[in-house]
Structure formats: structure tokens, C-alpha cells
Amino acid sequence: MAFEEYDDFEQEKLVKDWIKANWLTITTGIVLGLGGVVGINYWKAQKQEKRYQMANQYQSFTEVMKLSELDEAQSILSKMESDSGSSFYTYEAHLILAKEYIDKSELEKAASELQSVIDSKPDQLLTELVKLRLARVYNAMGKNAEALTLVNAVSIEEFASIAKEIQGDALLSQGEGVKANLAYKEALEKGEGYSGKKNIEMKLENS
């Protein structure tokens, strides 16, 4: 029977009796509810603090990179990952270091930085983009089999032309001229690779 079917006095008595019988449940619910609110607010504050910390560390990283202090930059990056794990900041830091090492022709170190991003398992888009970069580094190192393994794992259609050009480069280095020729043709059919249409056409002529 619903409360509205009783008069005011009966309703008040029923409510008091119900509260008396269920006070423990009510009190527990209030405490847990307040605890949940406090817990959520604390979690949000902690998350915000972590974001500030990562941003500050990344800022320090970029400042050190401007001075080409790569060992110090590596130290900052290691602390970022130790403190907060993998994030956009650490992915970007690894990519910046990789580019710097490539510019200095330190390809083994560049490959290590790129592999670190892949091992962190970011989303598919970034993973495949980094695989393509690493494949190009492997080709430059003469590790053509490793480059082919990476490009064969790329499935995003927008990267198909780039993957085919890298595949052609690897095959050509392995002495597989006919297969390289086919790969370059596919690269042209799908886009302009990573080096542009004219460069692929030149590779095609020389394959």
C-alpha cells in the first residue's frame, strides 16, 4: 500500500518506523555516497596533477633537446615513463629523439626509439605510422627483411602507397628488381608514397 493512502499522522509514523528499521542501510548509503564523491574528486585532482607533471617534464625535455643534450633528454624521458607510463608526451618524445638520431646518422639509436613507441602499443594509427618510419630506417641500415616484415603488417589503406614504396626499396636492395618494380607501380596507383610521384617514377625506371 502506498504512502499517499494514509493520513498525515499515519504517514509520519510509517516513515519513522521505516527509518528506525532501516537506519543502518540509510547511514551506510550516505557514507558510501559521500565517500564516492570524495573519492571521485580526489581521483580527478590526482589525474589533473599527473597531467601537469607530464606537461612540465615534456617541456623540460623539449628545452634540453634544443640544446642537443641527448643524454639528458633520454634521462628525462625515462623519468616520464617511470612516473606516468606511456602517453602522448612520451610517444612524441621518442619520435623527436628518433628524428635527431636520424639527422646524426645514428640509425641504431633511431630504430630503438621508434621500436619503443611500437612496444608501448599506442592506437593503430600511430603504431602503423611508426612502423613505416622504422621500416625506412631499417632499409637505410640494410635490414631489408625486417623492413619488409614491418610494412607487411600495415593495414590502414591511407598508408598503402607509402608501404608499397618502402617495400619496393627493400626488394630492390635485395636484388629483387622485378618485384620492386611491381611494388613501385602499386605505390603510384595508390598515391605518391613518402617521396613523391617523380621520385617513385625514377625508382621505377631504375628497378
PLY file of the C-alpha trace (Angstrom):
ply
format ascii 1.0
element vertex 207
property float x
property float y
property float z
element edge 206
property int vertex1
property int vertex2
end_header
0.00 0.00 0.00
1.41 3.40 -1.00
2.13 6.19 1.50
-0.39 8.55 -0.10
-3.22 6.22 1.00
-2.57 7.06 4.69
-3.43 10.29 6.52
-0.66 12.64 7.70
-0.30 11.07 11.15
-0.14 7.55 9.79
2.32 8.62 7.09
4.60 10.22 9.68
4.50 7.11 11.86
5.20 4.81 8.94
8.14 6.94 7.83
9.58 6.97 11.37
9.10 3.22 11.72
10.72 2.64 8.32
13.71 4.86 9.17
14.08 3.13 12.52
14.09 -0.29 10.86
16.48 0.76 8.08
18.76 3.30 9.76
21.88 1.21 9.20
21.23 0.86 5.49
20.50 4.57 5.13
23.57 5.64 7.10
25.80 3.27 5.16
24.41 4.56 1.88
25.04 8.18 2.85
28.59 7.43 3.98
29.35 5.45 0.86
27.77 8.14 -1.29
29.82 10.88 0.32
32.88 8.67 0.13
32.24 8.12 -3.58
32.02 11.86 -4.20
35.19 12.50 -2.22
36.90 9.60 -3.99
35.93 10.84 -7.45
37.05 14.38 -6.65
40.35 13.08 -5.28
40.85 10.91 -8.37
40.17 13.88 -10.66
42.62 16.03 -8.73
45.28 13.34 -8.89
44.72 12.89 -12.62
44.98 16.63 -13.20
48.17 16.77 -11.14
49.66 13.95 -13.20
48.82 15.79 -16.42
50.57 18.92 -15.12
53.57 16.84 -14.12
53.82 15.18 -17.54
53.42 18.52 -19.31
56.19 20.06 -17.20
58.50 17.12 -17.80
57.82 17.26 -21.54
58.60 20.99 -21.52
61.91 20.23 -19.82
62.56 17.55 -22.44
61.99 19.93 -25.34
64.20 22.60 -23.78
67.03 20.10 -23.36
66.56 18.88 -26.94
67.05 22.43 -28.21
70.50 22.28 -26.65
71.13 18.87 -28.27
71.73 17.36 -24.84
70.51 13.92 -25.90
71.70 12.02 -22.82
69.86 14.45 -20.54
66.79 14.22 -22.78
66.90 10.43 -22.51
67.08 10.73 -18.73
64.02 13.00 -18.64
62.09 10.67 -20.94
62.94 7.66 -18.77
61.62 9.51 -15.71
58.44 10.48 -17.57
57.77 6.84 -18.35
58.74 5.73 -14.85
56.42 8.28 -13.23
53.41 8.09 -15.51
53.85 5.29 -18.05
53.32 5.74 -21.77
51.37 8.74 -23.05
51.15 11.19 -25.91
54.08 13.05 -24.36
56.37 10.02 -24.26
55.42 8.93 -27.79
56.23 12.40 -29.10
59.49 12.47 -27.16
60.62 9.15 -28.64
59.78 10.39 -32.14
61.71 13.62 -31.60
64.73 11.68 -30.39
64.47 9.30 -33.34
64.50 12.19 -35.79
67.52 13.71 -34.07
69.39 10.41 -34.25
68.49 10.03 -37.93
69.84 13.51 -38.61
73.07 12.45 -36.88
73.15 9.15 -38.85
72.87 7.18 -35.60
70.37 4.77 -37.08
70.60 2.05 -34.42
69.56 4.56 -31.77
66.81 5.94 -34.00
65.48 2.42 -34.53
65.49 1.83 -30.78
63.42 4.97 -30.14
60.87 4.02 -32.79
60.65 0.45 -31.51
59.96 1.81 -28.02
56.83 3.53 -29.31
55.63 0.36 -31.04
56.27 -1.70 -27.90
54.14 0.74 -25.89
51.17 -0.30 -28.07
49.55 3.05 -28.90
46.49 3.16 -31.16
46.59 1.55 -34.60
47.13 4.80 -36.49
50.25 5.78 -34.57
51.53 2.20 -34.44
51.40 1.80 -38.20
52.84 5.26 -38.84
55.82 4.45 -36.61
56.23 1.04 -38.25
56.59 2.78 -41.60
59.22 5.14 -40.20
61.09 2.26 -38.62
60.94 0.30 -41.90
62.60 3.20 -43.71
65.32 3.28 -41.05
65.82 -0.47 -41.44
66.19 -0.06 -45.20
68.83 2.60 -44.60
70.62 0.14 -42.29
70.43 -2.64 -44.87
67.98 -4.61 -42.74
65.60 -5.14 -45.63
63.97 -8.31 -44.31
62.99 -6.50 -41.11
61.63 -3.60 -43.18
59.50 -5.96 -45.24
58.10 -7.59 -42.10
57.00 -4.20 -40.80
55.36 -2.92 -43.99
53.55 -6.20 -44.50
51.87 -5.61 -41.12
50.48 -2.20 -42.19
46.77 -2.40 -42.98
45.50 1.20 -42.97
44.60 1.99 -46.58
45.82 5.59 -46.37
49.34 4.25 -45.74
49.28 1.75 -48.61
51.24 3.90 -51.07
53.97 4.63 -48.52
54.16 0.95 -47.55
54.48 -0.12 -51.19
57.28 2.34 -51.86
59.19 1.14 -48.79
58.55 -2.42 -49.90
59.96 -1.59 -53.32
63.07 -0.06 -51.72
63.66 -3.19 -49.64
63.15 -5.56 -52.55
65.43 -3.54 -54.80
68.16 -3.66 -52.15
67.73 -7.42 -52.03
68.24 -7.65 -55.77
64.57 -8.38 -56.47
64.20 -5.89 -59.33
61.04 -7.36 -60.83
59.22 -7.49 -57.51
60.44 -4.00 -56.65
59.11 -2.75 -59.98
55.67 -4.13 -59.17
55.73 -2.59 -55.70
56.59 0.85 -57.11
53.78 0.57 -59.63
51.34 -0.24 -56.84
52.68 2.72 -54.86
51.90 5.02 -57.78
48.44 3.52 -58.21
47.65 4.16 -54.55
49.21 7.61 -54.16
52.61 9.26 -54.04
54.40 7.19 -51.44
56.61 9.04 -49.00
58.98 10.62 -51.51
56.55 11.89 -54.16
55.40 10.76 -57.59
58.52 11.87 -59.51
60.86 10.06 -57.16
58.84 6.84 -57.37
58.84 7.09 -61.16
62.64 7.44 -61.07
62.88 4.38 -58.84
60.58 2.54 -61.21
62.83 3.33 -64.16
65.89 2.08 -62.26
64.34 -1.08 -60.86
0 1
1 2
2 3
3 4
4 5
5 6
6 7
7 8
8 9
9 10
10 11
11 12
12 13
13 14
14 15
15 16
16 17
17 18
18 19
19 20
20 21
21 22
22 23
23 24
24 25
25 26
26 27
27 28
28 29
29 30
30 31
31 32
32 33
33 34
34 35
35 36
36 37
37 38
38 39
39 40
40 41
41 42
42 43
43 44
44 45
45 46
46 47
47 48
48 49
49 50
50 51
51 52
52 53
53 54
54 55
55 56
56 57
57 58
58 59
59 60
60 61
61 62
62 63
63 64
64 65
65 66
66 67
67 68
68 69
69 70
70 71
71 72
72 73
73 74
74 75
75 76
76 77
77 78
78 79
79 80
80 81
81 82
82 83
83 84
84 85
85 86
86 87
87 88
88 89
89 90
90 91
91 92
92 93
93 94
94 95
95 96
96 97
97 98
98 99
99 100
100 101
101 102
102 103
103 104
104 105
105 106
106 107
107 108
108 109
109 110
110 111
111 112
112 113
113 114
114 115
115 116
116 117
117 118
118 119
119 120
120 121
121 122
122 123
123 124
124 125
125 126
126 127
127 128
128 129
129 130
130 131
131 132
132 133
133 134
134 135
135 136
136 137
137 138
138 139
139 140
140 141
141 142
142 143
143 144
144 145
145 146
146 147
147 148
148 149
149 150
150 151
151 152
152 153
153 154
154 155
155 156
156 157
157 158
158 159
159 160
160 161
161 162
162 163
163 164
164 165
165 166
166 167
167 168
168 169
169 170
170 171
171 172
172 173
173 174
174 175
175 176
176 177
177 178
178 179
179 180
180 181
181 182
182 183
183 184
184 185
185 186
186 187
187 188
188 189
189 190
190 191
191 192
192 193
193 194
194 195
195 196
196 197
197 198
198 199
199 200
200 201
201 202
202 203
203 204
204 205
205 206
